[in-house]
Amino acid sequence: MKKEVIIFMPSIEGGGVEKNLFLVSNYLAKRIKSLRVITISKKYRKKFSKSVKLISLESNIWDNFSRRFKYFLSIVLLIKEILKNKKIVVMSFQANIYCILICKLFSIKVISRSNSAPIGWSQNFFKKKIFGVGLKLADKIIVNSIEFKRDLKKEFNVNATCIYNPLNKNEILTKSKKKSARIFKSKGKLRILNIGRFTDQKDQLTLLKSLNNLKNHIEFETCIVGRGKLKKKLQKYIVINKLNKYVKIIDYVDNPYPLIKQTNLFVLSSKFEGLPNVLLESLVLKKFVISSDCRTGPKEILLNGKGGFLFDVGDYKSLEKKIKYFFFNQSKCQKMMINSYKSLNRFDYNKNLKMYLDLFKS
């Protein structure tokens, strides 16, 4: 396809958004004339195929700066690219409003991919107004769940296209077989896993509160995997409440699938999401899921509670009851999980990546 595309992603930090960035970029690079990615984070270069050209800065020191500073540097790089060639299409994966405004200033076609539900970024009055104006300027808006699409329409009167996160089952199954350190010591105890950045959004504190209530009722081991500014706060809670025997925190790993494979139960405690990849990945490996009923995604993935348990955001007592129920009724719960597993074709890798290509063709 004779189109030149620039993908705008100032800061690559190793989460679910980044997984989709690599998948979409590598797929499109094989099928269009030229694909470039503007980013300050060069350390993830190997995640991109050789067909993808990175537009970045020569020095790696900038990768240690704040996300906001990376936004500024990437905007400068974007303007330089636009001035070289105005016959391009830009797709933003991050800093969407900045990218949209710059593109519209130079009359450039821009597609904005939103990654997390409006409830996570539209509570501030002024922010909501800015997003309301900015999103309407984009030529296309992509979201990753139907619930997300409805929320954008309701909050901002914006029409979006839903493209689910591409799910590569074969890759997950293959990587899950690779050797990995054992994170659980006992076979007899319930093995609980949580993976996510240590931020207020992921709300691992709710999980810890439920486990603090459970420690005298059932036998379990829990592993929380991630990185972020709230790590010390979580560690402090574990020490104060004498959860050291039951919970451990380990650093983020590039291949989490062998860890998921070791667990009985995956718990997501987020306050908001877009479409959490980690739930899809857990289901591919046939693990039961308990998730907060946050906006958006979990309800859609878990078939409105028919394929896994949902609890209200922040309700650690409800989460406690659901973990306890799973402990005593694992066979029954596994049958629920199969419902979600059978519905994973919605997220098919090739089907959803082709939707990106079709969008550029149009």
C-alpha positions, 0 to 999 in steps of 0.5 A: 500500500502506497502510504507513509505512516508515522506512529507517535509513541513518545515513551515506551514503558513495557506495558499492555499499550506497548505490546499492541504498539509492537504488534501493529507496527510490525504488521503494518510495516510489511504492508505499507510503503513506509512506517516510522515510529517516533519515540524517545525510548530506543531501548526497545528497538529489538521489539520492532521488525527491521522494516520499522524505522525509529525516529529518535534522538542519538543519545540514550540519556533522554530515556531516563527523563520524565514522560512529559519531557519525552512528549515535548521532545517527540513533538519537536521530532514530529514537526520536523518530519511533517515539514519534510513530507506533508503526504503522511498519515499519523497514528498516535498511541500516546499523548493523543491530544498533543499529536492531534493538535500538531497534525491539524495545525499542519493539515495532516491526517491523524488517527488517535488510538485511545488506550484507557477508559475516559473515567481515568482521564476526564474527571478534571473539568478543564481536562475534559473540555480540552479532550472534548475539543481535541478528540473531535479534531482527529480524522479517526478514533480507535478504541479497544472495547465496545464499552469504551466506544460507548463511553466516548460517545456518552462523554464527548459525543465522539464516534470511535471505531472498536478494534480489539487488542490483537491476541496471538495465542500461538505466541503466548503458548510458545513463550509459556513453555520457556524456562522460568524461576518458580515463583510459588513454593507450595503445590497445595496452596492456592496460587494467586497472581497479579501483574501490573504497574504499581500505580493508583490505577492498578490498585493492588492495595485492594488485593492486599486488603482482601488477602489480609482478611483471608490469611487466617481462613485459607492457605494461599501464596500470592505474587505481585509482578510489576514496577512503579512509584507505589512499590514501597507503599505496597511493601510497607503494607505487606510488612505492617500486616505481616503478609510476608509469608503470603505475598511477595513482589517481584520486578516486571518481566518481559515474558510473564507467560511462564508465571501465569502458567504456574498460577491457579487464579489471576486477579485484576484490581484496576480502577480503570482500563481499556481492554486489559491484555493480561486477562486475555493472556490468562484465559489463553493459558486457561486460568480463572480470572477475578477482576474489578468491574472497572471501565472498560474491558473486564466485563466484556472479556468475562462475558458479563460475569459468566466467564469469571468473577467481577467485583466493584472497584475497591471492594476488597470484602467482595474480592475476599469472598470471591477468592474464598469461593474459588478456593472451595469450588475450583471445578465449578469455576473452571467450567465458567472459565471455559466460556470465556476461553471459547469466546477469545476468537473475537480478539483474533490476531490476524482479524484485528490487525487487518482492521488497522490496515483497512482503516489506512486503506480507507 
